[in-house]
Amino acid sequence: MSIRRLPEHLVNRIAAGEVVERPAAAVKELVENAIDAGATRIAVRLGEGGTRSIEVVDDGCGMAPDEIALACERHATSKLPDEAIESVTTLGFRGEALPSIASVARLTIDSRVRGADGWSRCIDNGVLVAEGPAALPPGTRVRVEALFERVPARRKFLRSPRAEYGACVDVVKRLAMARPDIGFTLEHDGRRTLHVTPQDSRPARVAALTDRELAANSVAVDHVRGEVRLGGVAGLPTFSRGVADHQFLFVNGRPVRDRLLVGAVRGAYQDLLARDRHPVLALFIDLPGEEVDVNVHPAKTEVRFRDAGLVRGLIVGGLRAALDAAGHRSANRPAGVSLGSWQVEPLVPAWAPLPSGGGQGSVWDRPVDFVPAPAAPAGGPAPLGRAEPAEAPPPPVDFPLGVARGQVAATYIVAEAADGLVLVDQHAAHERLVMERLKAGAAGGGVPAQTLLLPEVVELDEPACDRLEPHLAELSSLGLDLERFGPAAMLVRATPAPLGRADATGLVRDLADEIAAYGTGLTLRERLDHVVATMACHGSVRAGRMLSVPEMNALLREMEVTPHSGQCNHGRPTWVKLAHGDIEKLFGRK
């Protein structure tokens, strides 16, 4: 069989399979081109989720007729003025998008440079079908129709219009977050579904595109290490989601989906969230262009860092510092459905007869769950009957979580704050406090190791051993003593004492896999944190235990100065507040 050159239109179709595998990919390329053109406003219009039509209109610099023709040729770009591809600062730069789209759809480009006449060029599945003058404002309008209509093998793999539309929305949202100085509009089948105006604040843009409540339930992230800066907003652990579709990551203004970054986020939240919960956040990493390779894949969603460990450490450290600064904060405002579940006791007139057979009398005779806990006097038990407090309780205005007034069901502390009523889950709150104490102790003196009576040999493949070997000192500080034992095995001399009878073989193999995926060992830390959490659970105040007022107040004061005390070890809130306004609504005062 002889070797031959592939025809140009077939080459373009092959490239299209990598660049525009679905409508969302075409939207991404066209919007990135509009951003690189200096647009201040970008409008995206979709028909049937982009399967029927895609139109992107911008007010950027526009193109002259000869530039439009050149833009439809492969590997022609205005975004790389020299051969220094590592210094590229634009989004689209490979010169593949427009010719790839034109080879599998009907592509029409109308563009006008300021001070000149507009021009139009139409290419239908790789064939030029029309060109000539066009009337339009300065800028560019690109229309894509019948994507993959003549490539049935690709068309049948498209999902439903609704699913394709959802993917397009995600693309536009990510690009809009990256550039808050640009206004974005998205229309679907003639209905406007997204509109954001130009603004200077990244947090405000992120909140507008994700959840309006994020601004009140997040912390600002601003961390610098060397020439790398991390900024953005991170949701509190209690403001989490069941899926990870609200995590937005950017590198030099470029939306990315990178395993290293996702793993770093997971590491930062590892002991603050349950495994089935995911944080809401938008993180922006800015670093010199030569420190990152954005030319890894045609879709440009994957990147490679020169110093991956530095970037990962920056994310974990920056997020941890921001979340630590949040202190006892929690996404704790009761939802409307929770407020609606409060039961209003029916009024019983004074002349109303007693319920038949009840013997309960009036509502005032019924037992209640709220049990005040008076302070015990020094030297003896609390007196029986009605006891007057030895001294007046401190005013609630002095403390963020208020002062304790009693317990409900011997499980929840009731405190009065200056701006409302605070309910605290005593077990969950104390569990977090104990865990933070244990973690601080482990960080101060290292994790104790448990020496094995007989060292255990763990057989691995040689690359896995090579990945583990540079981390032996770090693992030893965590209580795991490993030694290279030939080319394809590791010798385990000691395991972390908190793990008890650990499965050394499974632990070492998981570590090797974790290092391969994320560049550092998370599994051991996660297991240690899990053990610490279990120890904290057994050593904390149990639900059902009666506490004295001083004990309750001591718990509240420690919560106010302990990081992450707003959520338990599983990411649930430890306290909620019912504001004065909500209480007034319950009683019909507002």
C-alpha positions as CSV (number, residue, x, y, z in Angstrom):
1,M,0.0,0.0,0.0
2,S,1.5,3.3,-1.1
3,I,1.7,6.4,1.1
4,R,-0.2,9.5,0.0
5,R,-1.0,13.0,1.3
6,L,-4.4,13.5,2.7
7,P,-6.6,16.1,0.9
8,E,-6.9,19.4,2.7
9,H,-10.6,19.1,3.5
10,L,-10.0,15.6,5.1
11,V,-7.2,17.0,7.2
12,N,-9.5,19.8,8.4
13,R,-12.2,17.2,9.3
14,I,-9.7,15.2,11.3
15,A,-8.6,18.4,13.2
16,A,-12.3,19.2,13.8
17,G,-12.7,15.9,15.6
18,E,-10.2,17.2,18.3
19,V,-11.2,20.9,18.3
20,V,-15.0,20.9,17.8
21,E,-16.4,17.6,19.0
22,R,-19.6,19.3,20.1
23,P,-21.4,22.7,19.8
24,A,-20.0,23.9,23.2
25,A,-16.4,23.5,21.8
26,A,-17.3,25.7,18.8
27,V,-18.8,28.3,21.1
28,K,-15.7,28.3,23.2
29,E,-13.4,28.9,20.3
30,L,-15.6,31.7,18.8
31,V,-16.0,33.5,22.1
32,E,-12.3,33.2,22.8
33,N,-11.6,34.8,19.4
34,A,-14.0,37.6,20.3
35,I,-12.2,38.2,23.6
36,D,-8.8,38.2,21.9
37,A,-10.2,40.8,19.4
38,G,-10.6,43.3,22.3
39,A,-14.4,43.1,22.5
40,T,-16.2,44.8,25.4
41,R,-19.5,43.2,24.7
42,I,-20.1,39.7,23.3
43,A,-23.5,38.2,22.4
44,V,-24.0,34.5,21.9
45,R,-27.2,33.1,20.2
46,L,-28.0,29.4,20.0
47,G,-30.6,27.4,18.1
48,E,-31.6,24.0,19.5
49,G,-28.6,23.9,21.9
50,G,-26.2,24.9,19.1
51,T,-27.0,21.8,17.0
52,R,-29.0,24.0,14.5
53,S,-27.1,27.3,14.7
54,I,-24.5,29.2,16.7
55,E,-24.0,33.0,16.4
56,V,-21.3,35.0,18.2
57,V,-21.3,38.8,17.8
58,D,-18.7,41.1,19.2
59,D,-17.6,44.8,19.0
60,G,-13.9,44.0,18.8
61,C,-11.3,45.2,16.3
62,G,-12.8,43.4,13.3
63,M,-11.0,41.9,10.2
64,A,-10.2,43.2,6.8
65,P,-11.3,41.1,3.7
66,D,-7.9,39.5,3.2
67,E,-7.6,38.7,7.0
68,I,-11.0,36.9,6.9
69,A,-9.7,34.7,4.1
70,L,-6.5,34.0,5.9
71,A,-8.3,33.3,9.1
72,C,-10.1,30.4,7.4
73,E,-6.8,28.7,6.6
74,R,-5.2,26.2,8.9
75,H,-2.5,27.4,11.3
76,A,-3.0,31.1,10.5
77,T,-3.3,33.3,13.5
78,S,-2.8,36.9,14.6
79,K,-2.2,35.9,18.2
80,L,1.4,34.7,18.0
81,P,3.5,37.6,16.7
82,D,6.8,35.5,16.9
83,E,7.8,31.9,17.6
84,A,7.8,32.2,21.4
85,I,4.8,30.0,21.9
86,E,5.6,29.6,25.6
87,S,4.9,33.4,26.0
88,V,1.5,33.4,24.4
89,T,-1.0,35.6,26.3
90,T,-4.1,35.1,24.2
91,L,-6.8,32.4,24.5
92,G,-7.1,31.0,21.0
93,F,-3.7,30.9,19.2
94,R,-3.3,27.6,17.3
95,G,-5.1,28.7,14.1
96,E,-7.2,25.5,13.9
97,A,-10.7,26.6,15.1
98,L,-12.2,28.4,12.1
99,P,-11.0,26.0,9.3
100,S,-12.0,23.0,11.5
101,I,-15.5,24.4,12.0
102,A,-15.8,25.4,8.4
103,S,-15.0,21.8,7.3
104,V,-18.0,20.3,9.2
105,A,-20.6,23.1,9.0
106,R,-21.7,26.1,7.2
107,L,-19.6,29.0,8.4
108,T,-20.4,32.6,7.7
109,I,-18.0,35.4,8.9
110,D,-19.1,39.1,8.6
111,S,-16.5,41.6,9.9
112,R,-15.8,45.3,9.7
113,V,-12.8,47.3,10.8
114,R,-13.6,50.7,12.2
115,G,-13.4,53.3,9.4
116,A,-13.7,50.7,6.6
117,D,-16.5,48.8,4.9
118,G,-17.7,45.4,6.1
119,W,-17.0,42.1,4.3
120,S,-18.6,38.6,4.4
121,R,-17.3,35.2,3.6
122,C,-19.3,31.9,3.6
123,I,-17.7,28.4,3.6
124,D,-20.0,25.4,3.4
125,N,-18.3,22.2,4.6
126,G,-14.9,23.3,3.3
127,V,-16.1,24.9,0.1
128,L,-16.2,28.7,-0.5
129,V,-19.8,29.4,-1.6
130,A,-20.1,33.2,-1.3
131,E,-18.3,36.4,-0.3
132,G,-18.9,40.1,-0.7
133,P,-19.7,43.4,1.1
134,A,-21.7,43.3,4.3
135,A,-23.4,45.9,6.4
136,L,-22.7,45.7,10.2
137,P,-21.3,47.8,13.0
138,P,-17.6,47.6,13.7
139,G,-16.7,44.2,15.0
140,T,-17.3,40.6,13.9
141,R,-20.3,38.3,13.5
142,V,-19.7,34.6,13.1
143,R,-22.6,32.2,12.3
144,V,-22.3,28.4,12.4
145,E,-25.2,26.3,10.9
146,A,-25.9,22.6,10.5
147,L,-22.9,21.4,12.5
148,F,-21.9,17.8,11.5
149,E,-25.0,17.6,9.2
150,R,-22.8,16.0,6.5
151,V,-20.8,14.0,9.0
152,P,-23.5,11.6,10.2
153,A,-20.9,9.5,12.1
154,R,-20.3,12.5,14.3
155,R,-23.8,13.9,14.3
156,K,-25.3,10.8,15.9
157,F,-23.0,11.2,18.9
158,L,-24.4,14.6,19.8
159,R,-26.6,14.6,22.9
160,S,-30.1,16.2,23.1
161,P,-30.4,19.9,22.4
162,R,-31.0,20.5,26.1
163,A,-27.8,18.7,27.1
164,E,-25.8,20.5,24.4
165,Y,-27.3,23.8,25.6
166,G,-26.2,23.1,29.1
167,A,-22.6,22.5,28.0
168,C,-22.7,25.8,26.0
169,V,-23.9,27.7,29.1
170,D,-21.1,26.3,31.2
171,V,-18.5,27.5,28.6
172,V,-20.0,31.0,28.4
173,K,-20.1,31.2,32.2
174,R,-16.5,30.2,32.6
175,L,-15.3,32.7,30.0
176,A,-17.5,35.4,31.6
177,M,-15.9,34.8,35.0
178,A,-12.4,35.1,33.5
179,R,-13.2,38.5,32.1
180,P,-15.5,40.6,34.3
181,D,-14.6,43.7,32.3
182,I,-16.6,42.3,29.3
183,G,-20.4,42.1,29.0
184,F,-21.9,38.8,28.0
185,T,-25.3,37.9,26.7
186,L,-26.6,34.4,25.9
187,E,-29.8,33.7,24.0
188,H,-31.3,30.3,23.3
189,D,-34.1,29.8,20.8
190,G,-34.9,33.5,21.0
191,R,-35.0,33.7,24.8
192,R,-32.3,35.5,26.8
193,T,-31.0,33.2,29.5
194,L,-27.8,35.0,30.7
195,H,-26.9,38.7,30.8
196,V,-24.0,40.3,32.7
197,T,-22.7,43.8,32.4
198,P,-19.0,44.9,32.5
199,Q,-17.7,45.3,36.0
200,D,-14.5,45.4,37.9
201,S,-15.2,42.9,40.7
202,R,-14.4,39.3,40.1
203,P,-16.3,38.1,43.2
204,A,-19.4,40.0,42.1
205,R,-19.2,38.4,38.6
206,V,-18.7,35.0,40.1
207,A,-21.7,35.4,42.4
208,A,-23.8,36.7,39.5
209,L,-23.0,33.6,37.5
210,T,-23.2,30.9,40.2
211,D,-25.3,31.7,43.3
212,R,-26.3,35.1,44.6
213,E,-25.8,33.7,48.2
214,L,-22.2,32.9,47.5
215,A,-21.1,36.4,48.3
216,A,-22.4,36.1,51.9
217,N,-21.2,32.5,52.3
218,S,-17.6,32.7,51.0
219,V,-14.2,33.9,51.8
220,A,-11.8,35.9,49.6
221,V,-8.7,34.1,48.5
222,D,-5.5,36.2,47.9
223,H,-2.2,34.3,48.3
224,V,1.2,34.8,46.8
225,R,4.2,32.5,46.6
226,G,7.1,33.7,44.5
227,E,5.9,34.8,41.1
228,V,2.6,32.9,41.4
229,R,-0.6,34.5,42.7
230,L,-3.8,32.8,43.7
231,G,-7.0,34.9,43.9
232,G,-10.7,34.3,43.8
233,V,-13.5,33.3,46.2
234,A,-14.1,30.0,48.0
235,G,-17.4,28.9,49.5
236,L,-17.6,28.0,53.2
237,P,-17.6,24.2,53.7
238,T,-21.3,24.4,54.8
239,F,-22.1,26.1,51.5
240,S,-21.4,23.0,49.4
241,R,-23.0,21.0,46.6
242,G,-23.6,17.4,45.8
243,V,-21.8,17.6,42.5
244,A,-18.6,19.3,41.5
245,D,-20.0,21.5,38.7
246,H,-19.6,24.7,40.7
247,Q,-15.8,24.6,40.7
248,F,-14.3,27.1,38.3
249,L,-10.5,27.1,37.8
250,F,-8.5,29.6,35.7
251,V,-4.8,29.8,34.8
252,N,-3.7,33.2,33.4
253,G,-7.3,34.0,32.6
254,R,-7.8,30.7,30.7
255,P,-10.6,28.3,32.0
256,V,-9.0,24.9,32.6
257,R,-10.1,21.4,33.9
258,D,-6.9,20.1,35.4
259,R,-6.4,17.1,37.6
260,L,-3.7,18.7,39.6
261,L,-5.8,21.7,40.5
262,V,-8.9,19.6,41.3
263,G,-6.8,17.4,43.5
264,A,-5.4,20.4,45.3
265,V,-8.9,21.7,46.0
266,R,-9.9,18.3,47.3
267,G,-6.8,18.3,49.6
268,A,-7.6,21.8,51.0
269,Y,-11.2,20.7,51.9
270,Q,-10.4,17.1,52.8
271,D,-11.3,17.2,56.5
272,L,-14.0,19.9,56.1
273,L,-16.4,18.1,53.8
274,A,-18.0,14.7,53.5
275,R,-16.8,12.7,50.5
276,D,-20.1,13.2,48.6
277,R,-20.0,17.0,49.0
278,H,-18.1,19.5,46.8
279,P,-17.1,23.1,47.5
280,V,-18.3,26.1,45.4
281,L,-15.4,28.2,44.3
282,A,-13.7,30.2,41.6
283,L,-9.9,30.3,41.7
284,F,-7.6,32.4,39.5
285,I,-3.9,31.5,39.2
286,D,-1.6,34.0,37.6
287,L,2.0,33.1,36.8
288,P,4.7,33.9,34.2
289,G,3.9,32.3,30.8
290,E,7.2,30.4,30.7
291,E,6.1,28.6,34.0
292,V,3.0,26.9,32.3
293,D,2.4,25.0,29.1
294,V,-1.0,25.8,27.6
295,N,-0.3,24.0,24.4
296,V,-0.9,20.5,25.7
297,H,-4.1,19.7,23.9
298,P,-6.0,21.3,21.0
299,A,-9.0,22.0,23.3
300,K,-6.6,24.1,25.5
301,T,-8.4,23.0,28.8
302,E,-5.4,21.1,30.1
303,V,-2.1,22.7,31.2
304,R,1.2,21.6,32.5
305,F,3.1,23.5,35.2
306,R,6.9,23.7,35.4
307,D,6.7,23.4,39.2
308,A,3.5,21.5,39.9
309,G,4.4,21.1,43.6
310,L,4.6,24.9,44.0
311,V,1.2,25.4,42.4
312,R,-0.5,22.7,44.4
313,G,1.0,23.9,47.6
314,L,-0.1,27.5,46.8
315,I,-3.7,26.3,46.3
316,V,-3.8,24.1,49.5
317,G,-2.1,26.8,51.6
318,G,-4.1,29.7,50.2
319,L,-7.5,28.0,50.6
320,R,-6.5,26.8,54.1
321,A,-5.5,30.2,55.2
322,A,-8.7,31.8,53.8
323,L,-10.9,29.2,55.5
324,D,-8.9,29.4,58.8
325,A,-9.6,33.2,58.8
326,A,-13.3,32.4,58.5
327,G,-13.2,31.2,62.1
328,H,-16.6,30.0,63.3
329,R,-18.5,31.4,60.2
330,S,-21.0,29.0,58.7
331,A,-23.7,29.1,56.0
332,N,-26.2,28.9,58.7
333,R,-29.3,31.0,57.7
334,P,-32.3,28.7,58.0
335,A,-34.0,28.0,54.7
336,G,-37.5,29.2,54.1
337,V,-38.8,25.6,54.3
338,S,-37.2,25.3,57.7
339,L,-38.8,28.5,58.9
340,G,-42.1,27.2,57.6
341,S,-41.8,24.1,59.7
342,W,-42.1,26.0,63.0
343,Q,-45.4,25.1,64.5
344,V,-47.6,27.8,65.8
345,E,-49.5,26.6,68.9
346,P,-53.3,27.0,68.4
347,L,-54.9,29.5,70.7
348,V,-57.2,27.9,73.3
349,P,-59.9,30.3,74.7
350,A,-60.2,30.4,78.5
351,W,-63.8,29.0,78.3
352,A,-62.9,26.1,76.1
353,P,-63.5,22.7,77.6
354,L,-60.7,20.3,78.3
355,P,-60.0,17.6,75.6
356,S,-62.0,14.5,76.4
357,G,-60.1,11.8,78.1
358,G,-56.9,13.9,77.9
359,G,-56.4,15.1,81.4
360,Q,-53.7,17.4,79.9
361,G,-55.4,20.6,81.1
362,S,-54.2,23.6,79.0
363,V,-51.2,24.1,76.9
364,W,-49.4,25.5,79.9
365,D,-49.6,22.1,81.6
366,R,-47.8,20.2,78.8
367,P,-44.2,19.2,79.3
368,V,-41.7,21.1,77.2
369,D,-38.2,20.1,75.9
370,F,-36.5,23.3,76.9
371,V,-34.8,22.7,80.2
372,P,-32.9,25.7,81.8
373,A,-29.6,24.6,83.3
374,P,-28.8,26.8,86.3
375,A,-25.2,27.0,87.3
376,A,-24.3,24.8,90.3
377,P,-23.2,26.8,93.3
378,A,-19.6,26.2,94.6
379,G,-19.3,23.3,96.9
380,G,-22.6,21.5,96.3
381,P,-25.3,20.4,93.8
382,A,-27.8,22.8,92.3
383,P,-30.6,23.5,94.8
384,L,-34.0,22.0,94.1
385,G,-37.0,24.1,93.1
386,R,-36.7,27.6,91.7
387,A,-33.2,28.9,91.8
388,E,-32.1,32.5,91.3
389,P,-28.8,32.8,89.4
390,A,-25.8,33.8,91.5
391,E,-25.0,36.6,89.1
392,A,-26.6,38.2,86.1
393,P,-25.7,36.5,82.8
394,P,-23.4,38.5,80.5
395,P,-25.1,40.6,77.9
396,P,-25.3,38.9,74.5
397,V,-23.9,41.8,72.6
398,D,-20.4,41.0,73.9
399,F,-20.1,37.7,72.0
400,P,-20.7,36.7,68.3
401,L,-22.4,33.4,69.3
402,G,-24.2,35.0,72.3
403,V,-24.6,33.7,75.8
404,A,-26.1,30.3,76.8
405,R,-29.7,30.3,78.1
406,G,-30.3,26.6,78.2
407,Q,-30.6,23.3,76.3
408,V,-33.2,21.7,74.0
409,A,-33.6,17.9,74.2
410,A,-30.2,17.8,76.0
411,T,-28.6,18.1,72.6
412,Y,-28.9,21.7,71.4
413,I,-27.5,24.7,73.2
414,V,-29.8,27.7,73.1
415,A,-27.9,31.0,73.1
416,E,-29.0,34.6,72.9
417,A,-27.0,36.9,70.6
418,A,-27.4,40.6,70.0
419,D,-29.0,40.0,66.6
420,G,-31.0,36.8,67.2
421,L,-31.3,33.3,68.6
422,V,-28.4,30.8,68.1
423,L,-28.9,27.0,68.2
424,V,-25.7,24.9,68.6
425,D,-25.4,21.2,68.0
426,Q,-23.2,20.4,71.1
427,H,-21.9,17.1,69.9
428,A,-21.0,18.3,66.4
429,A,-19.4,21.5,67.7
430,H,-17.3,19.8,70.3
431,E,-16.3,17.1,67.8
432,R,-14.8,19.8,65.6
433,L,-13.0,21.5,68.6
434,V,-11.4,18.2,69.7
435,M,-10.4,17.4,66.1
436,E,-8.6,20.8,65.7
437,R,-6.8,20.2,69.0
438,L,-5.6,16.8,67.8
439,K,-4.5,18.2,64.5
440,A,-2.5,20.9,66.1
441,G,-0.8,18.4,68.3
442,A,0.1,16.2,65.3
443,A,1.5,19.2,63.5
444,G,3.6,20.2,66.4
445,G,5.5,17.0,67.2
446,G,4.9,14.7,64.2
447,V,2.8,11.6,63.9
448,P,4.0,8.7,66.2
449,A,5.0,5.6,64.3
450,Q,4.3,2.0,65.2
451,T,7.2,-0.3,64.4
452,L,6.3,-3.6,62.8
453,L,7.6,-6.8,64.5
454,L,8.3,-8.2,61.1
455,P,8.9,-5.6,58.2
456,E,6.4,-6.2,55.4
457,V,7.4,-6.3,51.7
458,V,5.0,-4.7,49.3
459,E,5.5,-5.6,45.7
460,L,4.9,-2.9,43.1
461,D,6.0,-2.2,39.6
462,E,9.2,-0.3,39.2
463,P,7.7,3.1,38.1
464,A,5.5,3.1,41.2
465,C,8.6,2.6,43.4
466,D,10.3,5.4,41.6
467,R,7.4,7.7,42.3
468,L,7.4,6.8,46.0
469,E,11.2,7.1,46.6
470,P,11.5,10.9,46.5
471,H,8.7,11.2,49.1
472,L,10.2,8.8,51.7
473,A,11.3,11.6,54.1
474,E,7.8,13.2,54.0
475,L,6.1,9.9,54.6
476,S,8.4,9.2,57.5
477,S,7.3,12.4,59.2
478,L,3.8,11.1,58.9
479,G,4.7,7.9,60.6
480,L,5.2,5.7,57.6
481,D,8.7,4.3,57.4
482,L,9.5,3.0,53.9
483,E,12.6,1.7,52.3
484,R,13.4,0.7,48.7
485,F,13.7,-3.1,48.6
486,G,15.0,-4.0,45.1
487,P,13.8,-2.5,41.8
488,A,10.1,-3.5,42.3
489,A,9.3,-3.6,46.0
490,M,9.1,-1.4,49.1
491,L,9.9,-2.5,52.6
492,V,7.5,-1.2,55.3
493,R,9.2,-0.9,58.7
494,A,6.6,1.2,60.5
495,T,3.1,2.5,60.0
496,P,1.4,5.5,61.6
497,A,0.3,4.6,65.1
498,P,-3.1,6.3,64.8
499,L,-4.0,3.9,62.0
500,G,-3.8,0.9,64.4
501,R,-3.6,-2.4,62.5
502,A,-3.2,-0.7,59.1
503,D,-3.2,-2.6,55.8
504,A,0.3,-1.7,54.9
505,T,0.1,-3.2,51.4
506,G,-3.1,-1.4,50.5
507,L,-1.8,1.9,52.0
508,V,1.5,1.9,50.0
509,R,-0.2,0.9,46.8
510,D,-2.8,3.7,47.2
511,L,0.0,6.2,47.9
512,A,1.8,5.2,44.7
513,D,-1.4,5.7,42.7
514,E,-2.2,9.0,44.4
515,I,1.3,10.3,43.7
516,A,0.9,9.3,40.1
517,A,-2.4,11.2,39.8
518,Y,-1.7,14.3,41.8
519,G,2.0,14.5,42.4
520,T,1.8,14.0,46.2
521,G,0.4,11.6,48.7
522,L,-3.1,12.6,49.8
523,T,-4.4,9.2,50.9
524,L,-2.2,8.9,54.0
525,R,-3.2,12.4,55.1
526,E,-6.9,11.6,54.4
527,R,-6.7,8.4,56.5
528,L,-5.0,10.2,59.3
529,D,-7.6,12.9,59.3
530,H,-10.3,10.2,59.3
531,V,-8.7,8.6,62.3
532,V,-8.4,11.9,64.0
533,A,-12.0,12.6,63.3
534,T,-13.0,9.3,64.7
535,M,-11.0,10.0,67.9
536,A,-12.6,13.4,68.2
537,C,-16.0,11.9,67.9
538,H,-15.4,9.5,70.7
539,G,-13.8,12.2,72.9
540,S,-16.5,14.8,72.4
541,V,-19.6,15.8,74.3
542,R,-22.4,13.4,73.4
543,A,-25.9,14.4,72.5
544,G,-28.2,13.8,75.4
545,R,-25.7,15.0,78.0
546,M,-26.9,17.9,80.3
547,L,-24.4,20.8,80.4
548,S,-24.2,23.5,83.0
549,V,-24.4,27.1,81.8
550,P,-20.6,27.7,82.4
551,E,-19.9,24.6,80.3
552,M,-22.1,25.8,77.5
553,N,-20.6,29.2,77.5
554,A,-17.1,27.8,77.5
555,L,-18.0,25.8,74.4
556,L,-19.4,28.9,72.7
557,R,-16.3,30.9,73.5
558,E,-13.9,28.2,72.2
559,M,-16.0,28.0,69.0
560,E,-15.5,31.7,68.4
561,V,-11.7,31.4,68.3
562,T,-11.3,28.0,66.6
563,P,-10.9,27.7,62.8
564,H,-13.6,25.7,61.0
565,S,-15.8,25.5,64.1
566,G,-18.8,26.5,61.9
567,Q,-19.0,23.0,60.5
568,C,-18.6,19.5,61.9
569,N,-16.0,17.0,60.6
570,H,-18.5,16.0,57.9
571,G,-19.3,19.4,56.6
572,R,-22.6,20.0,58.3
573,P,-23.2,23.2,60.2
574,T,-22.6,23.2,63.9
575,W,-24.8,26.2,64.6
576,V,-27.6,28.2,63.0
577,K,-29.0,31.6,63.8
578,L,-32.6,32.7,63.8
579,A,-32.5,36.5,63.3
580,H,-34.8,38.8,65.1
581,G,-36.6,39.6,61.9
582,D,-37.3,35.9,61.3
583,I,-38.6,35.5,64.9
584,E,-40.9,38.5,64.3
585,K,-42.2,36.9,61.2
586,L,-43.0,33.7,63.1
587,F,-45.2,35.7,65.5
588,G,-46.8,37.9,62.8
589,R,-45.1,41.1,63.9
590,K,-43.6,41.7,60.3
